[in-house]
Amino acid sequence: YICSFPGCKGKFNRKYGLKSHMDIHKKEKKHVCQERHCTSAFKRKHDLTRHAKIHSNYRPYSCKRCHKSFPRSDALSSHYRT
């Protein structure tokens, strides 16, 4: 399944992958964070769900050097790079 958006080279093994991908080409960001004082909004529900973890106190990923903890593994990876 190939994205038909001009200039995009997205290719997917499943129709669902293409359908989900097409949301990134839309201008509207209809998935808005409901957390107080947060103004984040996303094109895909998946991205809002991932974002919501930053508002949680659950931080299962910790740095072995400084012991700082993170809600997502990619945030820990970014911490290690800096």
Rosetta blueprint (number, residue, H / E / L):
1 Y L
2 I E
3 C L
4 S L
5 F L
6 P L
7 G L
8 C L
9 K L
10 G L
11 K E
12 F L
13 N L
14 R L
15 K H
16 Y H
17 G H
18 L H
19 K H
20 S H
21 H H
22 M H
23 D H
24 I H
25 H H
26 K L
27 K L
28 E L
29 K L
30 K L
31 H E
32 V E
33 C L
34 Q L
35 E L
36 R L
37 H L
38 C L
39 T L
40 S L
41 A E
42 F E
43 K L
44 R L
45 K H
46 H H
47 D H
48 L H
49 T H
50 R H
51 H H
52 A H
53 K H
54 I H
55 H H
56 S L
57 N L
58 Y L
59 R L
60 P L
61 Y E
62 S E
63 C L
64 K L
65 R L
66 C L
67 H L
68 K L
69 S E
70 F E
71 P L
72 R L
73 S H
74 D H
75 A H
76 L H
77 S H
78 S H
79 H H
80 Y H
81 R H
82 T L
